[in-house]
């Protein structure tokens, strides 16, 4: 019987080395989660689809020349640590910066990065207290409404950079609400893991 990890590896065509790095992440998540509640415990039996694959699908949207990816509210490392594992094999010039204001979660991120050998920097800080990062990609998963994420992207993304924000079934409502304050180019990419969800790709942004 195929394991969830092997099914993920086949679906996303990842190497055994990359899979091993992500397996370290998942093992540490299971160890730490009872203490600091990184993800909802009910989602752990489906971690490879609910969290790992859901994160890995963002990789296909990256600009091919990206050098800096900033993940906000990095929490349990989804998508940031998964993207870092994929980058380690396929885009070694890409640096991941993970922003997480909860000190315990930031410690978890640093532990996984160290033990899995992932190219990340962890900032134990709020995104609105960081200097502008000039990132090629700004991502955030389950962090805040779109209007707030656009504020973050405006500050931390380089001109011409990309915002990548996985959203659930309220995505159209969030787009409508954000449009009151913002004008922004966007594209909805259907989620591979949830038929009611989508990845929101954000291009040019300006205040309305």
Order of alpha helices (4+ residues) and beta strands (2+ residues): alpha-alpha-beta-alpha-beta-alpha-beta-beta-alpha-beta-alpha-beta-beta
